Amino acid sequence: MMLKPILVPALAVQLFHALLCIIWNLIGVWQLSKGLPAIGPTASIAAIGIILVLSGLLIEGVRSKHVALYLGVSGLMFLAAVSAIYGGFTKDPSFWPSEAWRYAGIIVNAIGLVGFGLALGYTKQLKN
């Protein structure tokens, strides 16, 4: 069944995180196109493409029960989220239009950390 992978809680959280990251980048790209500052230090169409590819690979990993693929892609997304959170605390605050946007980015990426934690539990379930 095609919708079954979406019912996996870990994947649902990871795809929600990916969707939020895509929205973040779309808003940033749109703002930059209007001559406004982006809502954070990153905004790119390339990032959106990468997120879409990684999301597709997550779905395929769950659908095919390919643990290495799913865990590998989950790990890449985890590293990106950790990097963004670290940047949220260490980069110059002027990269964000306000403190609220800086913390919003941290929260968006914290969802990615939760997704990775759930993914680790899910892969243990797949191996059994």
C-alpha positions as CSV (number, residue, x, y, z in Angstrom):
1,M,0.0,0.0,0.0
2,M,1.5,3.4,-1.0
3,L,0.3,5.3,2.0
4,K,1.6,2.9,4.6
5,P,5.1,4.6,4.8
6,I,3.4,7.9,5.7
7,L,1.8,6.2,8.7
8,V,5.2,5.5,10.3
9,P,5.5,8.2,13.0
10,A,9.2,8.7,12.5
11,L,8.8,9.3,8.8
12,A,5.8,11.6,9.4
13,V,7.9,13.8,11.7
14,Q,10.8,13.8,9.3
15,L,8.6,14.8,6.4
16,F,7.0,17.5,8.5
17,H,10.5,18.8,9.3
18,A,11.4,18.7,5.5
19,L,8.2,20.5,4.6
20,L,8.9,23.3,7.2
21,C,12.5,23.6,5.7
22,I,11.1,23.9,2.2
23,I,8.6,26.6,3.3
24,W,11.5,28.4,5.1
25,N,13.6,28.4,1.9
26,L,10.6,29.4,-0.3
27,I,9.9,32.4,1.9
28,G,13.6,33.3,2.0
29,V,13.9,33.0,-1.8
30,W,10.8,35.1,-2.3
31,Q,11.9,37.8,0.1
32,L,15.3,38.0,-1.6
33,S,13.6,38.3,-5.0
34,K,11.8,41.3,-3.6
35,G,14.9,42.9,-2.2
36,L,14.1,42.0,1.3
37,P,16.3,40.1,3.7
38,A,15.6,36.4,4.1
39,I,14.2,35.1,7.3
40,G,17.5,33.4,8.1
41,P,21.0,32.9,6.8
42,T,20.0,30.4,4.1
43,A,17.5,30.5,1.3
44,S,18.0,28.6,-1.9
45,I,16.2,26.7,-4.6
46,A,19.0,24.2,-4.5
47,A,18.3,23.5,-0.9
48,I,14.7,22.8,-1.7
49,G,15.7,20.3,-4.4
50,I,18.0,18.5,-2.0
51,I,15.3,18.4,0.6
52,L,12.9,16.9,-1.9
53,V,15.3,14.3,-3.0
54,L,16.2,13.3,0.6
55,S,12.5,13.1,1.4
56,G,11.9,10.8,-1.5
57,L,14.8,8.6,-0.3
58,L,13.3,8.5,3.2
59,I,10.0,7.3,1.8
60,E,11.7,4.7,-0.4
61,G,13.8,3.5,2.5
62,V,10.7,2.9,4.6
63,R,8.6,1.5,1.7
64,S,11.3,-1.0,0.8
65,K,12.4,-1.7,4.4
66,H,15.9,-0.7,3.3
67,V,17.3,0.1,6.7
68,A,20.7,1.3,5.5
69,L,19.1,3.8,3.1
70,Y,16.6,5.0,5.6
71,L,19.2,5.4,8.4
72,G,21.8,6.9,6.1
73,V,19.4,9.6,4.8
74,S,18.1,10.2,8.3
75,G,21.6,10.7,9.5
76,L,22.3,13.3,6.7
77,M,19.2,15.2,7.7
78,F,20.1,15.0,11.4
79,L,23.5,16.5,10.6
80,A,22.0,19.3,8.6
81,A,19.5,20.0,11.5
82,V,22.3,20.0,14.1
83,S,24.4,22.3,12.0
84,A,21.4,24.7,11.6
85,I,20.7,24.7,15.3
86,Y,24.4,25.3,16.1
87,G,24.4,28.2,13.7
88,G,21.3,29.6,15.3
89,F,23.1,29.9,18.6
90,T,26.6,30.9,17.2
91,K,26.1,32.9,14.0
92,D,25.8,36.7,14.0
93,P,22.2,37.6,15.0
94,S,22.1,40.1,12.1
95,F,21.6,37.1,9.7
96,W,18.0,37.0,11.0
97,P,15.5,39.9,10.8
98,S,14.6,39.3,14.4
99,E,15.3,37.1,17.4
100,A,11.9,35.5,16.8
101,W,13.0,34.2,13.4
102,R,16.3,33.0,14.8
103,Y,14.5,30.9,17.4
104,A,11.9,29.8,14.9
105,G,14.7,28.3,12.8
106,I,16.1,26.5,15.9
107,I,12.6,25.1,16.6
108,V,12.1,23.9,13.0
109,N,15.4,22.1,13.2
110,A,14.7,20.7,16.6
111,I,11.8,18.9,15.0
112,G,14.4,17.2,12.7
113,L,16.3,16.0,15.8
114,V,13.1,14.4,17.2
115,G,12.5,12.8,13.8
116,F,16.0,11.3,13.9
117,G,15.4,9.9,17.4
118,L,12.2,8.3,16.2
119,A,13.9,7.0,13.1
120,L,16.5,5.2,15.3
121,G,13.7,3.5,17.2
122,Y,12.0,2.6,13.9
123,T,15.1,1.0,12.4
124,K,15.4,-1.2,15.5
125,Q,11.9,-2.3,14.8
126,L,12.6,-3.0,11.2
127,K,15.6,-5.2,12.1
128,N,13.5,-7.4,14.4
